[in-house]
Amino acid sequence: MAKKTKINWQPEAVKKDYEAARNYLRLLFNDKDARRIVERLRKAPTIQFEAKDILRASQTHLLDGDDDKVHETLKDIKKGKAISPVLLIRGQGGKGVNLIIADGHHRICASWHWDDKAPVSCSLVELPAKDRD
């Protein structure tokens, strides 16, 4: 079996991903807090975790490899195109709060289908203090 190529991650997320994250977070937080979280995501360093761990921590289901967005991302990975990092908000295990995938669920799933142990680039921030208490 041929060795799969390493996933080529961009150094930071693209503008549309931050906009998508804000739209999603507005369903979970008020507008001001969603905007504040996205600003923190923009400033956060890019780090890496394995796709399988991100899915477990978020308690999110794995999308099928034939899902349209997953399939397109897999094609981009195979071509060596740079993939935008995912945007995450840290959970609080002691309080039963899961990791939040603010943007990039399909990219995480594509990474898992490519190689479940391959590192996924992401920006990760804490919940605002008032939401952690």
C-alpha positions in Angstrom: 0.0 0.0 0.0 1.4 3.4 -1.0 2.2 5.9 1.8 -0.3 8.8 1.9 1.0 12.3 1.5 1.1 14.6 4.5 -1.8 17.0 4.8 -0.7 20.5 3.7 -2.2 23.0 6.2 -2.4 26.7 5.7 -0.7 28.7 8.5 -4.0 30.3 9.5 -7.7 30.0 8.7 -9.2 32.0 5.8 -11.6 34.9 6.3 -14.7 33.0 5.3 -14.0 30.4 8.0 -14.0 33.1 10.7 -17.3 34.4 9.3 -18.8 30.8 9.3 -17.6 30.3 12.9 -19.2 33.5 14.0 -22.5 32.6 12.4 -22.4 29.2 14.1 -21.4 30.6 17.5 -24.3 33.1 17.3 -26.5 30.0 17.8 -24.7 29.2 21.1 -23.8 32.7 22.4 -25.1 36.2 22.1 -23.7 38.3 19.2 -21.2 40.2 21.4 -19.7 37.0 22.9 -19.6 35.2 19.5 -17.7 38.2 18.0 -15.3 38.2 21.0 -14.6 34.4 20.6 -13.9 34.8 16.9 -11.5 37.7 17.6 -9.7 35.5 20.1 -9.6 32.7 17.4 -8.0 35.1 14.9 -5.2 35.8 17.4 -4.7 32.2 18.6 -1.6 30.3 17.4 -2.1 27.4 15.1 -1.5 24.1 17.0 -2.2 20.4 16.1 -4.2 17.5 17.4 -5.2 14.2 15.8 -8.6 14.1 14.1 -9.7 11.1 16.2 -9.1 13.1 19.4 -10.9 16.2 18.2 -13.9 14.1 17.2 -13.9 12.3 20.6 -13.5 15.5 22.6 -16.3 17.2 20.7 -18.6 14.2 20.8 -19.2 14.9 17.1 -20.0 12.2 14.6 -17.7 11.3 11.7 -19.1 12.4 8.3 -18.9 9.8 5.6 -16.1 10.0 3.1 -18.7 10.4 0.3 -20.2 13.5 2.0 -19.8 16.3 -0.6 -17.6 18.6 1.5 -15.5 15.8 2.9 -15.0 14.3 -0.6 -13.9 17.7 -2.0 -11.5 18.2 0.9 -10.1 14.7 0.4 -9.5 15.6 -3.3 -7.7 18.8 -2.3 -5.6 16.8 0.2 -4.6 14.3 -2.5 -3.6 17.2 -4.8 -1.5 18.7 -2.1 -3.6 21.9 -1.8 -3.3 23.8 1.4 -6.3 23.2 3.8 -7.5 25.9 6.2 -7.1 25.1 9.9 -10.1 24.3 12.0 -11.5 26.7 14.7 -12.1 25.2 18.1 -13.3 26.3 21.6 -11.9 24.2 24.4 -14.4 22.1 26.4 -14.6 21.7 30.1 -14.5 18.0 30.9 -15.1 18.4 34.6 -18.3 20.3 33.8 -19.5 18.0 31.0 -18.9 20.7 28.3 -17.6 19.3 25.0 -15.1 20.8 22.7 -16.9 23.1 20.2 -16.0 22.9 16.6 -16.8 26.4 15.5 -15.7 25.7 11.9 -14.1 22.9 10.0 -16.0 19.7 10.9 -15.8 18.5 7.3 -12.0 19.1 7.3 -11.6 17.2 10.5 -13.5 14.3 9.0 -11.6 14.4 5.7 -8.4 14.3 7.8 -9.6 11.3 9.7 -10.5 9.5 6.4 -7.1 10.3 5.0 -5.2 9.2 8.2 -6.9 9.2 11.6 -3.6 9.9 13.3 -2.5 12.7 11.0 -2.2 16.1 12.8 -5.0 18.5 12.2 -4.1 22.2 12.4 -6.4 24.3 14.5 -6.8 27.4 16.5 -8.0 26.7 20.0 -9.4 29.2 22.6 -11.0 29.0 26.0 -14.6 29.9 26.6 -15.1 33.5 27.9 -14.7 33.5 31.7 -18.4 34.2 32.4 -19.4 31.0 30.4 -16.9 28.8 32.2 -18.3 29.4 35.7 
